[in-house]
Amino acid sequence: MPVAAIAERVGLSHRRLIQIFTAEVGVPPKLFGRLQRFQRAMSVVQHVPVVGWAKLALNCGYCDQSHLIRDFREFSGFSPADLFRLRNDRVKVNHVALPDREGSNLSNTP
């Protein structure tokens, strides 16, 4: 759901909703949504023997495979295929980059 629609539904301005959400959750709503989508995709990747990346992207709420790849690289530091190859029964990959102090750039520091 778009942030503007949520703001209207709860009776806040768009800007105020972002301020409150960021203060309470630690990241802006849009980034939170991207992280949730990425975590859904990671969960699927960890439990299937073969991945159809385009289908996974659509099933997890991405508009296309390129957006899925972008989030995988940004949040994990790996392409989806590389991350899939790295997984095994002993290691569960669940790394998400955290925002820097200003909250504008993402680092790849675990």
PyMOL commands that set and color helices and strands:
alter all, ss='L'
color gray80, all
select helices_A, chain A and resi 3-10+14-25+29-47+53-59+65-76+80-86
alter helices_A, ss='H'
color red, helices_A
deselect
rebuild
show_as cartoon
